[in-house]
């Protein structure tokens, strides 16, 4: 086989391997981020001195007060991905 083609094939294989490693690292970092966010939320709630059994009612009242129908049970946006338009500017 042509040496140039062989070199390109090797580069392709190396690149695919790196992509796999980066995807794995990305998943791990996203998991760590979620865990840290969860810890922050728990600490904030605990710092409010709210009894655990009152928490669901308080969260429900907040949702109703804001007038936003959060069907997923969250109080804010789930992700902060920018719009396509923001990326294109």
Secondary structure, DSSP 8 states (H G I E B T S, - for coil): --HHHHHHHHHHHHHHHHHHHHHHHHHHHHHHHHHHHHHHHHHHHHTTT--HHHHHHHHHHHHHHHT---TTS-SS-S-----HHHHH-
